[in-house]
Amino acid sequence: MAASKTAAPADIAKMSFEAALAELEEIVRQLESGEAELEKSIELYERGNYLKAHCEARLQAAQAKVEKITLSASGDVGTEPANIE
């Protein structure tokens, strides 16, 4: 059964960032080498798009977790984005 255009396949949704990135790198290698036939290339490209979106979402979630909690002079709790550049 084909995955919908908006939802990633269940196996990708369960992947760690590292596993998704490794598979994405392998897909890029295969596409750049031209070793896959046209239909397979299209499938790889579609899966690569899902993997890319998954990696981006994982990075955004990690960035949100990296925000540090700060205390203002009045004792109010706030958040401040971490400087990760």
Buried (B, 14 or more C-beta within 10 A) or exposed (E): EEBEEEEBBEEBEEBEBEBBBEBBEEBBEBBEEEEBEEEEBEEBEBBBBBBBBBBEBBEEEEEEEEEEEEEEEEEEEEEEEEEEE
